[in-house]
Amino acid sequence: MQKFEGKVALVTGASSGIGLATAHLLVAHGAHVFITGRHQANLDEAVRQIGRNVTGIQGDIGNIDDLERLFQIITAEKGHLDMVFANAAVQASASLGAITIEQYNRIFDVNVRGTLLTVQGALPLLSDGATVLLMASVAASKGNPSRSIYGASKAAIRSFARSWANDLKSRAIRVNALSPGPTDTAAFNSPGVPSEQTAQIKQRIASSIPLGRLARSEEIAKAALFLLSDDSSFITGSEMFVDGGFTQL
């Protein structure tokens, strides 16, 4: 029997990168997965790649109406959830003194409020004994220049995991946080930045990681699968670093 046979999962921000890799693994192990993404074309391609047992729902977790529609569709199609991976997030870089209110609002509306409303909206659908995984980041533990608002948003996510694990323990719902190190995803491919410059940025970051390279999305997804599964049945309120030693050494 497959690890997630008959289980229903939600993975937000799964049209590419870590979210997509995690959705692939969940389906491979028997789950039906609802995935979200902001851009319909990318979401359609993700659904095509996964190929089966997947429902793509376009939306932005920073938009309350989109979240309400998401849970209406899940309720109508499956009626419950066994796993939630609140993965969707946005990034911004700005040094203190140059941070705009628009950047601040966007980061906190999506990363913090959006994660809160995702998990809170899923609660009526979550089975007792379900699992919730929150996407944190090493940015919450490293004082990287120009990354203060992003890092602060991810520190809030880490705090959510602790508090929600306590809130939900009476229902045996486990809540954990996953903190990846720098990962080779499309987030590096900024519009207008030459590929040579992107390669240099990746190499510079890789040189600061003890294992000497960026993570692959599939490596982070395997850790997510562990935290979502019964293999981690005695873990809750915890943060797992998957960072090549970036914050540990």
N, C-alpha and C positions, 0 to 999 in steps of 0.2 A: 504493500500500500504506500502511495506517495505521501510525503510529509504533510502536505496541505490539502489532501483530497477532501473535496466538499466544502472547503473554506472560502470565505469571501473577503477580499482585501480592497482597501482604498490606498492608492499612492498618488499624492498630489505632485505636480511639477514633474510629470513622468514622460514628457514628449522627447526627452533627450537625457544624456548623462547618467548620473547615479540613479535617478528615479526610473528611467527606462530600463537600465540594467537590472534593477531590483524587480520590476514588474516581469521581465523576462524570466527570472529565476522563480518567482512565485508561481507563474503559470506552468513552468516546467515541472514544478513539484505538486501540481494538481489544483491550484487555487483558481477561482475566477477573480479577475482584477479589474477594478474601475480605476482609470487613470485620467488625470486632468492636465491641461496645458493651456497657455494663453492663446496660442496661434493654431488655428484649425488645420492648416496644411501640415505643420509639424506633428500635430496630434494624429492626423490621418496616417502619416507615414509610420509613426510609432505603432499604431494599431496594426498596420500592414505587416510590420516586422515581427510583432509578437504572434500574430496569425490566428490565435484561437483563445477562447475563454477570456476575452478582454472587451471592455466597453470604454470608449473614449468620450469624455465630456469636456467640451471647451469651456474655459472660464478662468477667472483670476481670483485667487483666494483673498485678495484685497478688496473684492467687490462682494458685498453682502448678498445682493440679488443672485449672483453667480453661485454662491455657496448654498443658498436656499434651493436653487434649481438642482444642484448636484445631489443633495440629499433626497429631494423628491424623486429623482430618477432612480437612485439606489433603493429607496423604499418600494417603488413600484416594481422594479425588476427582481430584487432579491429579498428585500424585507429585513435584512440584518447585515451586520459586519462582524468579522472575527479579528480583523487586523486593520490598523490605520498607520500608515507611514506619512507623517506630515513633513514632506520633503521640500515643498515649493518655497522659494525665497528669491529675493533680488539683492543685488550688490551695488555699492557705490563707494567711490574713493574721493576723499577731500580732506585736506589738512585743516586743523583747528584755525579758525579765522576766515576760512573759505567755505564752510559748510552752509548750504542754503536750507531754508525751511522746507523747500520742495523735496530736497534729498532726504532730510530727516523724516518728513511725513511719509514718503514712499517706502523707505526702509522699515519704519515701525508699523505702518499700516499693513504691509504684506508680511514681513517676517514675524512680528509679534502679534498684532491684532489678528492677522489672517490665520496664524497657527492656533491661537486661542479659539477663534470661531470655528475652525475646522474640527478641532477635537470636541469642543462643546456641542457642535451641531451633530457630531457622530454619536454622542453618548446614548441617545434613545435607541439607536440601531445596534450598539455594541452588545455582544453576548457577554454574560458573566464569564470571567476567565479569559477575556480577550486580551490582546496586546496592542499597545500604542508606542510608536517610535517617533521621536522628534529629531529633526535634523539640526544639530548644533554645528559647531565648527571650532577648529583650533584658534580661530580669530578671537574667541572669547577668553583664551588663555595667554595669547601673545599680544604684546603691545605694539602692533605693527603701525608704522607711520601712515597717516592718511586713511586709516581704516577704523577710526574710533566709533562711528555710528553703526557700522556693520558689526563690529565686534561687540558693541553694547547690546545690539538686538539679539545676538547669539548667546550672550550671557543670560539674557532674559529667558531664552529657550531652555538653557541648562537649569535655571531656577524652576521653570514650569515642571520639568521632569520630576524634581524632588517633591514639589508640593502636590502635583496631581497624583503621584504614586501613593501619597498618603490619603488624598481625597477618595481614591478609587479602590483602596485595599479591601474594603468591605465587600466589593464585588469581585475580588480576586483578579482585577484588571491590572496588569503590569505596565508601567510607563518607564521608558528609558530614553536616553539621548545618545546619539551617534555623532562623534566629532571627527570628520575626515581631515587629513592634511591636504596640502595642495594636490589637486587631482586634474588630470589631463582631460578636460571637457571643453565644450564649445564656449564656455565662459571666457576662455583665453582669446577667442577670435573676435576682437573688437572691430566694428566696422571702420574701415579706413586705415587700419594699422597694417603695414606691410608684413608679409609672412616671415621675412628675415628678422624683423624686430620682435615678432611674437616668439620665434624660436629662441632668440637671445634672452627674452624674459623668462621663458620656461627653463632654460639652462641655468640662469642665475638663481632661480628659486630652487631648482633641483640640487644645486651645489650646497644649499643650506640644509638639506635633508640628510640625516645619517645614512640612509640606504641609497642615496645618490641619484634618486629619480623621483618623478611625480607618480602618484598612484594612478592606477587604471580604474575606471568606473566599476568594472566587474569585481575588483578587490573590495571596494567599499560595499557593493551590493551583497557580497557573501557575508560580511559582518552584519548588515541589515537583516539578512535572512536568519542568521543565528539569533538575533535579538527579538525577532518576530515569532520565532518558533519555540516549541516546548524544550528545545535543547538548552534554552536559557531560563528554564522554569523557576530558578531560585535567584533571579536577578531582577531587581526593580529599583527605581530611583537612581540608577547608576548612569555614568557617562563612559562610553567606550571610545578610546582614541584609536584611530586607524590612520596613522600619520607618518609611518616610516621612521619613528623616533623624533620627529620634528619638535614636539613639546616635551619629550621625555629625557633626552640626552643632552 
